[in-house]
Amino acid sequence: MILVKELTAVSTIAVRGLDLQLFWELNQLVPNSLVSIADLNIKKGEGLFPYCQLPARNALKAALTAYGQSLTINSAYRSVIAQAMLYSQKQRGLIDNLVGYPGKSDHQKGASLDIEEWADVKTLMTSHGWKWTYGNKDAMHFDCTSNQIRDIRPDSIKAFQKLWNKTNPDNQIAEDGDLGEQTLKCIYNSPAEGFPNVQYPRILKLTTPYQFGKDVGQVQLALRKAGIPLEQANQIFDNATEQAVKAFQQSKGLSPDGVVGEQSRILLQLS
Ligand SMILES: [Zn+2]
């Protein structure tokens, strides 16, 4: 088990397992705080954690539609854990770049994007709810200007504190949303691939043999509640369930892939 403080790889992919656990905690704390952008017409830069706040997702979607081709996104949401990982490496002299204290950077709000083709889309982005915040100093960087963006940075720190307390009963910390020395130390001492004793919902989809269980039943009932017709709520993820999921996804503006992952669960109010 490699701890965050022991990592020597610069790519934030190294903490993806822990990031995903934090993602679930955060969405339980603040529903819909982060949504996926993986289904949009984007190319994913190496290390991209493809999430941002819903107003930012909508603004990106509108810009992509206007642009008519895909864009390469190098960075979107960056968690406090990813930032702490970089900060620790900076402290150990492993990297030269300027690394801000975790908890403060723009990308931790989930409303910033780094876009490879920035020069081609600068004007287009600024007319679709994005600010070219730092000009040529950080040319790839855009911030969403929607007034519906909330500062989720304290929430995500609180989500980490909850995750830590859930998995470390003998070493409880304050759930105050503040990244003090103690919380930073706990991040450093967390396993990069995630805590082994935490379980999150499985991905539900049409498989052979069918997936079966209470969790499927919950999805079926949630689909009905959302107004999607579904004859049987039989706890079996069958063809009819897949069709209903697709109809639901379409009604929410998602790509209808019939797979109930985190995004669909959030919109079905199951997370
Ligand atoms: Zn940036």
Residues whose N, C-alpha, C, O or C-beta is under 5 A from the ligand:
A	BS01	ZN	L113 D114 H141
